[in-house]
């Protein structure tokens, strides 16, 4: 597959603080890649380096096979959409869309053609004569996207474009951005701290922590096979449950903690697997709340126990139950029509094939 953006050994420091550390990344042509992480992880800094808004200390950046490491942003062939709409308040929507094109010296007919095309795609034709003050937040963000779209470039960069919008508008525009990518097939790099945006938009997600990429993979793989505890805890809402215990390897592999003894014959050990691990090795068992089963489904799993309901959180289609398991907070989902209440006792179980086992010291998935 052809590479659209190639980042080699990129490093950036602000004084003594290393923000990006020897980072390497290949983004495929036409791919929608999401840079995901908490505040301060370096995701927006990396995007700004790609855009040319920050000068790097070391490494190289190639876009469409061309070394753009020291080129100006306007010469990199990128269109950028910022968190703040950054629209000119004194100009109409049409004026905002055409401003950069006029500065670039494009013929009037070409400018009109590009504005018409972008307005049709983003469904903002009725807004072209309005000024930003007379637009809603969602409409302003569409105009901001349109301003990048009229540049007719191969690579689009989005820096948390939906974070200033309310929940419904975020959901609506998320769908529009996905449709836009399906229609244009351009390379898109999207920064967010919202895991829902990442999971729903991305072809691949790059999860960042402390200036480095921790895991780069498809959303399904990251969700089901996180490389370490950090990724497992970061992806998913609510996050994965963790229970400390011991890995027994004497006969058949099993996890034990207190009264729990869970056979792991069906567990797909990855990475180091069981190599060099002795019986009694300290591990963490991870299981997502939606993988806990109750009721008739218990007949299909090899292990179950009974817990007491502590807190009930109705969420409509399902209900989140908080309980305790081996002195640890333990959450699981049940049907939204469930009438469980505080103090009720519930039998729960899970399939060992759906758990994750992490080394307690390195926190890597085994």
N, C-alpha and C positions, 0 to 999 in steps of 0.2 A: 504494500500500500504506500502511496506517495506521501511524503512528509510535507505538511504545510508550514509548520513552525518547528524549528529545531533549536533547542537551548542546550548549550554545552558548558559544563563546569562553571555555571554562573554563581558569582559571589557578590554580595553587597553588604557594606557596613556603614553604620552611622556612628562615627567616632570609634569607640571601643566595642560597640554593640554590633555583633554579627547578625544581620537580619536574614540573609539568604546564604546558604552554606553549600558550595560546590554542587549546585543543583543541575540535574540533567533531565530533559523532558522532550519527547517527540510527540507532536500533535498531528494527527493524520489529516489529509486533505478532505474537507467536507465534514469533519468530526465536530460534535458538540461536546466540548470538554469543560467540566465544572471544577474549579478550584474551591475546595471546601475546607473550612476550619474555623476555629474560634478566633476572637479578636486578638491581634498581635502575632498570628502565626506566620505572616508574610505573604498571604495570598494576594492582597491588593498591591503590595510592593512588587511582587512578581509580574502582575498584570501591567503595572506602570513601567516596569523595565521593558516588557515586550513593546509597549506603546512608544517608548523613547522619552517618557516623562521623567525618568531617573537615570542618571549615569551610573553604570555598574563599575565595580572594582576589578572584576576579573571575569573571563569567560567570553562566549560569543552567542549572538542571536541571529538565526537565519530565518527569513520569511520567504516562502516560495523559492527556496534555493539561493537566495541573495543575502549576503552578509550585511545586516542592517545595524550592527552593534553600535555604530557611532553616527548613524543617520538621524536627521531631524524627524519628529513625529509625522509631519506632513508628507514626508518622502517614503514612508514605510509601507504604504498601501493598506492602511488599516482604517476602520471606522470605529469610534469609541462612544459608548453610552455610559454616562456617569450616574452615581447615586443621586446627586442633585441634578435637576433637569438642565440647569445652566442655559436657559433660554434668554434671549435678549428681550426685556419687557417692553421696550418701545416699538418692537417690530411685530408685524402679524406673523401668523404661522408660516405663511408663504415666504415672508421675508427671512424668517429663521432658517427655513429649509434652503433658501437660495444664497444666503450670505457667503458661505464658504465657496460655493461654486462661482460666484461673481468674482471673489478675490483670486480664484484660480484662473480667471480669464476665459471661462467657457462661453461659447456662443449662446445667445439668448434662447434660440430654438432648442438647444441641447439642455439648458437649464429647465425650460418649461416641460420638456419630455421627461426628465428625471423626476421632477416634482410630481407630475401627473402619475407616473408609475408608482412612486413611493406612497402617495396619498391613496391610490387605489388599494395597494397591498394592506396598508394599515387602517383603511376605512376612515380617513380623516378629511375627505374632500369637502364636507360641509364646514370644516373648521378653518379653512385656509385664510379667510379674511379676519379671523378673530385674533386678539392679542392674548398672551399667556394668562393675564389676570382674569380673563373670562373663560378659562378652561378648568376642568376638574383635574385632580392629580393624575388620574389614569390617562386623560387626554394629553396632558403635558408630557407624560412619559412616552406616549406614542409619537409625539412630535420629536422628542429627543432621539428616539429610535429612528424616526424618519430622516433626521439630520445626518445620521451615520449612513443610512441606506442610500441616500442620493449620491454619496461619494462613489458608488459603484466599485467597491473594493472586494477582495477575496476573503479578507479576515475581519471579523467583527469582535470587539472586546466589550464586555459588559461588566461594570463594577457595581455590584449590588443594586441593580436598577429598580428593584421592587420594594426595597426596605422602607421607603417613606409612605407606602400605600397601606390602606386597611386590608384586613384579611380577605374579604371578598374580591376586591380589586386585584390583589396579588394572585389569587387563584385564577381570575379571568385572564389577566395579562400573561400568566405563566403558559396558559394554553395558546395564547396568541403568539408568543415567542416560539413555542414548539412548532406551531403551524408555519411560522415564518421560516424556520430552519428547514422544514420539510419542502417548502416551496423553493427556497433559494439554493439549498445544498451548499452554502458557504461554510467555511470554517468559523466556528464560534467558540470563544473562550469566555467563561462566565464565572464571576466571583460571587460567592454567597457564604453566609454562615448558617443558612436555613437548609437543613437536611432534606426537607420535603421538596424544595426547589431542585436540589441536587439529584435526588432519586428520580424525580419525574422528568427532568429535562435532559439529563446527560446520556451520551453514549458511553463515556467513561468518566469516573470521578477520581480526582487527585486529592487525597486527604492530606492536609499539611499540618505540621506541628513544629514549632521552634525553627522555622526557616528551611525545613526539609520536607520532602514528600514521603509520607509514611506508607501509603498504599495507593496504587494506581490500577484501577480495574473497572469492569462493568458494575453498575449498581447492584445487580443480583448477586454477584460474587462477593462484593464488599459486605453486603448485608448478611449473607449466609456463611462466608468464610473470612471473617476479619483476621488480619495478620497478627494482631495483638489486642490486649485488653483496651487500650486507648481507643482504637477504631471501633471495637465492639460496643463500648460505652457511649461513644459519640454518635454512632448511627443507630437510629431507633428511638421512638418516643412512646411510652417511657423506655428508658434504656434497659439493656440486658440485666437479668438477675445474676448475681455472683455468689457462689457458696464455696468457702475454703474447705479443703479436705486433702486426702491422700490418694495417690494413684497406686493401685496394687497391680503388680505385674507377675506374681508368682505362677499362677496357673493362667486362667483367662483374665485379661485386663478388666479392672473394675475401679470405680470411684467409691471411696468410703468417707463418711463424715458423720460422727455421732451414730445415730440409728440408721443412717442411710447407707445402703450398699447397692450400687447401680452397676450392672454388667455393661461393659463397653465393647462387646463383640461387634456391634454394628457401627461403632464410631469410626469415621474415616480419618485416621491419624495422618496429619500433614507434616511437612517440614522435618523436624528432628524425629517425629513419631515416638516410638518407644526406644529408639537407639540410646544407649548409654544411661537410661533411666533405671534406677533400682527401685525395688518395692518400697512403698512408703514415701515416695517423692511428693513434696508439697505442690499442690496444684489448685487452680480455681476452676470450678465448674460454672459455665455460663449457659443460661437458657433464656430465650426471649419470652415475654409475657404471653404472646399469641401462640406459642408452641406448647403451652400447658393445656392439658385436656381434663375434662370433668365428665361426670355422668356416664352414659353408655359407651363413650369412646375409651373409657379406662380399660375395657376388655382387650383393646388392641395394643396396650403398652406393657412392658415387662416389670414396671415398678410404679408404686403409688404410695401416698401417705395422706394423712389428714391434717389440715391446718385450720386455724381459727380466723375468721374475718375480722379485720381491724378497722379498715376504712373502705367505704363503697363510693366510687366515682362514676355515676351514670353519664354516658357519652352519646346516648342516642342509639346508634346501631349496635353498640356493645357497651359493656360495663367493666371498668377496671377495679379489681379487688386488691387491696393491700392486706398482707398477712405477714407472719414471721415463720421462717424455716431455719432451724439450727441457729437461732439467735441472730439471723440476718433478715433485713427487710426483703420481702418476696412478693412480687406483683404478678397477677395473671388476669387474663381477659375471659369474660363469660358473655353469653348472649345478652343483648340489651333489654330483653324482657324478663331477665332473671330478677327474682324478688329477694335476693340475699340481703342480710342486714348485719350490723355489727354484732359479734358474739356467735354467729352461726358457724358451724363446723362443716368443712367441705373436703371431700376426697379429691385429690389432684394427682396427676401423673404426667409423664412425658416420655417420648421416644428418644433413647440415647443417640440415635442417628442425627437428631436435630440439635444436640448440645454442642458447646465448644469447650475444650479443655485447654487451659492456659498454664504455662509454667509460672509458679508463684514468684520466682525470683526475676526472671527475664520478662515476664508478662507476655511472652510470645505464644501464639497458638500452636499446640502440638498436633 
